[in-house]
Amino acid sequence: MENKKGLNTNGNGYILVYSAVLVVVVAFLLAFVYAVLKPKSDANVEMDKKHQILAALNIRGLENDQIADKYAAVIVKDEVIDVNGKVIKDGSSKDKDGFMVDRSDTTNLPVYICKVDGATKYVVPLSGKGLWGPIWGYIAINEDKQTVYGAYFNHESETAGLGALIVEDKFQLEFNGKQLRTSDGKFVGVVKNGTVKDASTQCDGISGATKTSVGVNNMLQDCLKRYKAFLNTK
């Protein structure tokens, strides 16, 4: 019914205007909430990355309030290099150069230079695909660039009790002390459970999680290959 003293609230014009105003108001509120929460969200993401890098350096079990201080104590600086090993950005860890590089970027490669018990370690990020979704992590390399110091892996949606076990210390600690390269020029990797032939460069895959194990191996080969020039530098 038309309201003689006002708008026709049953008309299409009123409905369209009302809907448009409602959309604008909701969009504004969402943008406001995003702007308010973004600094905290970014801080949480940064803290989680620091936790993962420290785990790759075999520094585990820290409380959240310990992570920032420990990270500052062991990270000397982070660099971004290209596939030729040339430094593109060279800054202190406070500049967060490495944190600004997306994992899917195959041309800008972060390197975190660390000191653990007085020894230099290099940490590089990894990203790949598991059975059901993305997998990622970090691998720490000794100063000789020939041996693995530690590794950390995580996933988005691998099967609980199977592929999801890549987050467990038991699997990750297998990498400690492995030779970075194999005799045929490949990198340290994962083989099907029970088929390790070279214990110096191969890690046992997870029983019943062949696809995820293959995904971790492919991730290591693909990502470390991008750092080949850097890793060949003495």
Secondary structure in CASP SS format (residue, H / E / C, confidence):
PFRMAT SS
TARGET T0000
AUTHOR 0000-0000-0000
METHOD secondary structure of the structure
MODEL  1
M C 1.00
E C 1.00
N C 1.00
K C 1.00
K C 1.00
G C 1.00
L C 1.00
N C 1.00
T C 1.00
N C 1.00
G C 1.00
N H 1.00
G H 1.00
Y H 1.00
I H 1.00
L H 1.00
V H 1.00
Y H 1.00
S H 1.00
A H 1.00
V H 1.00
L H 1.00
V H 1.00
V H 1.00
V H 1.00
V H 1.00
A H 1.00
F H 1.00
L H 1.00
L H 1.00
A H 1.00
F H 1.00
V H 1.00
Y H 1.00
A H 1.00
V H 1.00
L H 1.00
K H 1.00
P H 1.00
K H 1.00
S H 1.00
D H 1.00
A H 1.00
N H 1.00
V H 1.00
E H 1.00
M H 1.00
D H 1.00
K H 1.00
K H 1.00
H H 1.00
Q H 1.00
I H 1.00
L H 1.00
A H 1.00
A H 1.00
L C 1.00
N C 1.00
I C 1.00
R C 1.00
G C 1.00
L C 1.00
E C 1.00
N H 1.00
D H 1.00
Q H 1.00
I H 1.00
A H 1.00
D H 1.00
K H 1.00
Y H 1.00
A H 1.00
A H 1.00
V H 1.00
I E 1.00
V E 1.00
K E 1.00
D E 1.00
E E 1.00
V E 1.00
I E 1.00
D C 1.00
V C 1.00
N C 1.00
G C 1.00
K C 1.00
V E 1.00
I E 1.00
K E 1.00
D E 1.00
G E 1.00
S E 1.00
S H 1.00
K H 1.00
D H 1.00
K C 1.00
D C 1.00
G H 1.00
F H 1.00
M H 1.00
V C 1.00
D C 1.00
R C 1.00
S C 1.00
D C 1.00
T C 1.00
T C 1.00
N C 1.00
L E 1.00
P E 1.00
V E 1.00
Y E 1.00
I E 1.00
C E 1.00
K E 1.00
V E 1.00
D C 1.00
G C 1.00
A E 1.00
T E 1.00
K E 1.00
Y E 1.00
V E 1.00
V E 1.00
P E 1.00
L E 1.00
S E 1.00
G E 1.00
K E 1.00
G C 1.00
L C 1.00
W C 1.00
G C 1.00
P E 1.00
I E 1.00
W E 1.00
G E 1.00
Y E 1.00
I E 1.00
A E 1.00
I E 1.00
N E 1.00
E C 1.00
D C 1.00
K C 1.00
Q C 1.00
T E 1.00
V E 1.00
Y E 1.00
G E 1.00
A E 1.00
Y E 1.00
F E 1.00
N E 1.00
H E 1.00
E C 1.00
S C 1.00
E C 1.00
T C 1.00
A C 1.00
G C 1.00
L C 1.00
G H 1.00
A H 1.00
L H 1.00
I H 1.00
V H 1.00
E C 1.00
D H 1.00
K H 1.00
F H 1.00
Q H 1.00
L H 1.00
E H 1.00
F H 1.00
N C 1.00
G C 1.00
K C 1.00
Q E 1.00
L C 1.00
R E 1.00
T C 1.00
S C 1.00
D C 1.00
G C 1.00
K C 1.00
F E 1.00
V C 1.00
G E 1.00
V E 1.00
V E 1.00
K C 1.00
N C 1.00
G C 1.00
T C 1.00
V C 1.00
K C 1.00
D C 1.00
A C 1.00
S C 1.00
T C 1.00
Q E 1.00
C E 1.00
D E 1.00
G C 1.00
I C 1.00
S C 1.00
G C 1.00
A C 1.00
T H 1.00
K H 1.00
T H 1.00
S H 1.00
V H 1.00
G H 1.00
V H 1.00
N H 1.00
N H 1.00
M H 1.00
L H 1.00
Q H 1.00
D H 1.00
C H 1.00
L H 1.00
K H 1.00
R H 1.00
Y C 1.00
K H 1.00
A H 1.00
F H 1.00
L H 1.00
N C 1.00
T C 1.00
K C 1.00
END
